[in-house]
Amino acid sequence: MTPIHLLLISGSTRAASTNTALLRTVQTVLPAGMTATLYRWMGALPHFSPDDDRPDAGGAAGDAGAGPAALHPAVADLRREIAGADAVVFSTPEYAGALPGSFKNLLDWTVGGGEIYRKPVAWLNASSSPTGAANAHASLAIVLGYLSVEVIEGACTRVPVSRGQVGADGLIADPAIRAQLGSVFSTLASALAQSKRPT
């Protein structure tokens, strides 16, 4: 059977992010038949502009009469990774009561390409605060609604992580957290396998 491939996207650019640590740990506890790539280039994405969200219309930059410039390489790479994944998993912090701006910028770049349209998605919440980054996830739900994705509700969960639980290797060793992640991704694997089954 063809392996199920996930794209993991952290909403944080912080080097010591607990959200990123959670997704790194996910890569070490996946069930058999599932692989995952951690997206690392959010900071390389340009500021979103609809004027720049267009395919190459031909011609090199500087050519007389050339059409619009090609899509920025970082955006093209993001869309290529989304297209190649069977599902996308997000884990984002909350900044100033909403989604981090850089993460919202990434989501904006997914709209025009259509690669994420009807793609199965799930989210993890690493916040250990009393509010649990609820505003960020409410905002994410709104954006995902506009993207017309298929949210796998059974694989969306809160996994609180404190900075002290992240080891020097950037992973989380806590057995309870690892067991919870293993269970969540077994649920996701089952849901994705079911959706691929012919009707």
C-alpha positions as CSV (number, residue, x, y, z in Angstrom):
1,M,0.0,0.0,0.0
2,T,1.2,3.5,-0.8
3,P,2.5,5.3,2.3
4,I,0.4,8.2,3.5
5,H,2.4,11.4,3.4
6,L,1.8,14.4,5.7
7,L,3.0,18.0,5.5
8,L,3.5,19.5,8.9
9,I,3.4,23.3,9.2
10,S,4.2,25.2,12.4
11,G,2.7,28.7,12.7
12,S,5.8,29.9,14.7
13,T,9.1,31.2,13.4
14,R,10.6,31.0,16.9
15,A,13.7,28.7,17.0
16,A,12.6,27.2,20.4
17,S,8.9,27.0,19.5
18,T,6.9,24.4,21.3
19,N,4.6,24.1,18.3
20,T,7.6,23.2,16.1
21,A,8.9,20.8,18.7
22,L,5.5,19.1,18.8
23,L,5.6,18.6,15.1
24,R,9.2,17.3,15.1
25,T,8.1,14.8,17.7
26,V,5.2,13.8,15.5
27,Q,7.7,12.6,12.9
28,T,9.2,10.1,15.5
29,V,5.9,8.5,16.6
30,L,4.0,8.1,13.3
31,P,2.3,4.7,12.7
32,A,3.6,2.4,10.1
33,G,2.7,3.4,6.6
34,M,2.8,7.1,7.3
35,T,5.6,9.6,6.6
36,A,5.8,13.4,7.3
37,T,7.8,16.4,6.2
38,L,8.2,19.5,8.4
39,Y,7.8,22.7,6.4
40,R,10.7,25.0,7.3
41,W,10.5,28.0,5.0
42,M,7.7,30.2,6.3
43,G,10.1,33.1,6.9
44,A,11.2,33.0,3.2
45,L,7.7,33.7,1.9
46,P,7.2,37.2,0.5
47,H,4.4,39.4,1.8
48,F,1.2,38.3,0.1
49,S,-0.1,40.4,-2.7
50,P,-2.8,39.3,-5.2
51,D,-0.8,41.1,-7.9
52,D,2.1,38.7,-7.4
53,D,-0.1,35.6,-7.2
54,R,0.1,34.6,-10.8
55,P,1.9,32.0,-13.0
56,D,4.7,32.9,-15.3
57,A,3.1,34.5,-18.4
58,G,6.3,34.1,-20.4
59,G,9.4,36.2,-20.9
60,A,12.4,36.7,-18.6
61,A,12.6,39.6,-16.3
62,G,13.8,42.7,-18.1
63,D,12.7,41.5,-21.6
64,A,10.8,44.0,-23.6
65,G,7.1,43.2,-23.6
66,A,7.6,40.4,-21.1
67,G,4.6,39.3,-19.1
68,P,4.2,39.1,-15.3
69,A,7.2,37.7,-13.4
70,A,7.1,34.0,-12.3
71,L,5.6,33.1,-9.0
72,H,8.1,33.6,-6.2
73,P,10.2,30.4,-5.7
74,A,9.3,30.1,-2.0
75,V,5.6,30.2,-2.9
76,A,6.0,27.7,-5.7
77,D,7.8,25.4,-3.3
78,L,5.1,25.7,-0.6
79,R,2.4,24.9,-3.1
80,R,4.4,22.0,-4.5
81,E,4.8,20.5,-1.0
82,I,1.0,20.9,-0.3
83,A,0.2,19.3,-3.6
84,G,2.4,16.3,-2.8
85,A,0.9,15.7,0.6
86,D,-2.1,13.5,1.4
87,A,-2.9,15.7,4.3
88,V,-1.6,18.9,6.1
89,V,-1.3,19.2,9.8
90,F,-1.0,22.7,11.4
91,S,0.2,23.7,14.9
92,T,0.2,27.4,15.7
93,P,0.7,29.7,18.6
94,E,-1.4,32.7,19.3
95,Y,0.1,36.2,19.1
96,A,-1.8,39.3,20.2
97,G,-5.0,37.4,20.4
98,A,-5.0,36.0,16.8
99,L,-2.9,34.0,14.3
100,P,0.7,35.1,13.9
101,G,1.1,37.4,10.9
102,S,3.7,35.2,9.2
103,F,1.5,32.2,9.5
104,K,-1.6,34.1,8.1
105,N,0.7,35.2,5.3
106,L,1.4,31.5,4.5
107,L,-2.3,30.7,4.5
108,D,-3.0,33.6,2.2
109,W,-0.5,32.2,-0.3
110,T,-2.4,28.9,-0.4
111,V,-5.6,30.4,-1.6
112,G,-4.8,31.2,-5.3
113,G,-3.1,27.9,-6.1
114,G,-5.9,25.6,-5.2
115,E,-3.6,22.8,-4.0
116,I,-5.1,22.7,-0.6
117,Y,-8.7,22.7,-1.9
118,R,-10.6,19.7,-0.4
119,K,-7.3,18.5,1.1
120,P,-7.6,16.7,4.5
121,V,-6.2,18.8,7.3
122,A,-5.8,18.6,11.1
123,W,-4.4,20.8,13.8
124,L,-2.6,20.4,17.1
125,N,-2.6,23.0,19.9
126,A,0.6,23.1,21.9
127,S,-0.4,26.0,24.2
128,S,-0.1,25.4,27.9
129,S,-1.9,28.7,28.7
130,P,-5.3,28.7,30.4
131,T,-6.9,30.0,27.2
132,G,-5.3,27.3,25.1
133,A,-4.7,29.7,22.2
134,A,-8.4,29.5,21.6
135,N,-8.5,32.8,19.6
136,A,-5.8,31.5,17.2
137,H,-7.7,28.3,16.5
138,A,-11.0,30.1,16.1
139,S,-9.2,32.3,13.5
140,L,-7.7,29.2,11.8
141,A,-11.1,27.6,11.6
142,I,-12.4,30.6,9.7
143,V,-9.5,30.6,7.3
144,L,-9.8,26.9,6.7
145,G,-13.5,27.4,5.9
146,Y,-12.5,29.7,3.1
147,L,-10.0,27.2,1.8
148,S,-12.7,24.5,1.6
149,V,-10.5,21.9,3.2
150,E,-11.7,18.7,4.8
151,V,-11.0,19.0,8.6
152,I,-10.4,15.6,10.2
153,E,-12.0,16.5,13.6
154,G,-10.9,13.3,15.3
155,A,-7.2,14.3,14.7
156,C,-7.6,17.9,16.0
157,T,-6.5,18.1,19.6
158,R,-4.8,20.1,22.3
159,V,-1.5,18.7,23.5
160,P,-0.1,21.2,26.0
161,V,3.7,21.5,25.9
162,S,5.8,23.6,28.3
163,R,9.2,24.9,27.2
164,G,10.8,22.7,29.9
165,Q,9.5,19.6,28.2
166,V,11.4,20.2,25.0
167,G,14.8,18.6,25.1
168,A,18.1,19.8,23.6
169,D,17.4,17.8,20.5
170,G,14.2,19.8,19.9
171,L,12.0,16.8,20.7
172,I,9.6,16.0,23.5
173,A,10.4,12.9,25.5
174,D,7.4,12.9,27.8
175,P,5.8,9.4,27.3
176,A,2.3,10.7,27.9
177,I,2.6,13.3,25.1
178,R,4.2,10.8,22.8
179,A,1.4,8.3,23.4
180,Q,-1.2,11.0,22.8
181,L,0.4,11.9,19.5
182,G,0.6,8.3,18.5
183,S,-3.1,7.8,19.1
184,V,-4.0,11.0,17.3
185,F,-2.0,10.1,14.2
186,S,-3.4,6.5,14.2
187,T,-6.8,8.1,14.1
188,L,-5.7,10.4,11.2
189,A,-4.2,7.4,9.3
190,S,-7.4,5.5,9.6
191,A,-9.5,8.4,8.4
192,L,-7.2,9.0,5.4
193,A,-7.1,5.3,4.5
194,Q,-10.9,5.3,4.7
195,S,-11.2,8.3,2.4
196,K,-8.9,6.7,-0.2
197,R,-10.9,3.5,-0.2
198,P,-13.0,3.2,-3.4
199,T,-16.8,3.5,-3.0
